[in-house]
Amino acid sequence: MNAKLQSLLPQHTLSKWMSKLTHSETVWLKNLFIRQIIQRYGVNMDEALIQDINAFKSFNDFFTRELKPELRPISTVKNAIVSPADGVVSQAGNITAGDIFQAKGKSFTVTELLGGSAERAAPFNDGIFSTIYLSPKDYHRLHIPLTGTLKEMVHVSGRLFSVNTATTEAVPRLFARNERVCCLFDTEAGPMALILVGAIFVSSIETVWHGVVTPPTITSVQNWLYENGAITLEKGEEMGRFNMGSTIIVLFAKDNAQWNADFTANKAVKLGEMIGNSLQKPELESVKSNAFSSLFKRLGF
C-alpha cells in the first residue's frame, strides 16, 4: 500500500476495527486468521510455547504468543546491551545534532520523537539510536536491553502509517508522526529511551507496568512520572508488547554506549543477543578512586 493512499485512509478507524477482529473469540474466524498469517509469513510455530492454534482464545492471543523457555538466552557478556526484540534493524547509528536518520535522506529530531520536550530529549543529543522493525512473523513481546529503573512514560498521539521499508523511505519524519509510547529509564549506561511506535492495524500498545496504553487515542501528550523508582526491570525482562506488529527505537546518551560493528541496517536480530555494550565512564572511575583515597586517608592509611 503506497504512502499517498495510506495518508487518505481513516487509519485509527481501521485499527479500531482490526482490534475487534483480532480480539474476536469466534473459533472459526480466529483460526482462519491464524492459519493465513502462519502460511503467508512463514511463522515458526516450533518456537512457540503453545503450538495448537485451537488453544489460542483469539488471534491476538496467538500474535502475542510466548516462546519456549530458554529459547532466547539473554547474553551474559559483561556490559552487554541486548536486542529488545526479534526483528530486522532498519537503521542504527549516531544521533547527529539532535537528528535521527530514518531512510534515504529523511530524518526526524529526538525532541519531536519524545513528544516535543527539549528537556526530555537533551540527554540523547549526539548519542546513539537503533530502529528495529518487527514483521508479522516475529515474536511480538518486547524486552528491556539493559537493566533499568523507569522514570517516565509518555504517550504521543499521531498517525498510523505502515512502518515497512517502502513507507519508511517515502513518508518524511514517519516515526515522529506515528502514535507512540516512549519509556525513559535510568541504567548503568545512563539514560535510555525505548520508543514503541504504532502503525496501521496495530490495535494497541501495552507495557507490563501499565497495561494497555493505547487505545484510547487522545490529541494531547500524556505522561506518567515514576519518581519513587519502584519499577526496575532486569536485562532481558519483558517490558511491553505490540498487539499487531510495529517498530521499537532505542536511544542512549553520548559516550555512554556503543553498538556492535555489525549491528547495521538490514541485519536480522533475535531477542537477547548482544547488539552493543555500555561504556565505563572515566569520570565515574575517577570519582570512585577519589572517594576511596579520601576514605583511606581518614582511616590513617
Secondary structure, 3 states (H helix, E strand, C coil): CCHHHHHHCCHHHHHHHHHHHHCCCCHHHHHHHHHHHHHHHCCCHHHECCCCHHHCCCHHHHHCCCECCCCCCCCCCCCEEECCCCEEEEEEEECECCEEEEECCEEEEHHHHCCCCHHHHHHHCCCEEEEEECCCCCCCEEECCCCEEEEEEEEECCECCCCCHHHHHHCCCHHHHECEEEEEEEECCEEEEEEEECCCCCCEEEECCCEEEECCCCCCCEEEECCCCCCEECCCCEEEEEECCCEEEEEECCCCEEECCCCCCCCEECCCCEEEEECCCHHHHHHHHHHHHHHHHHCCC
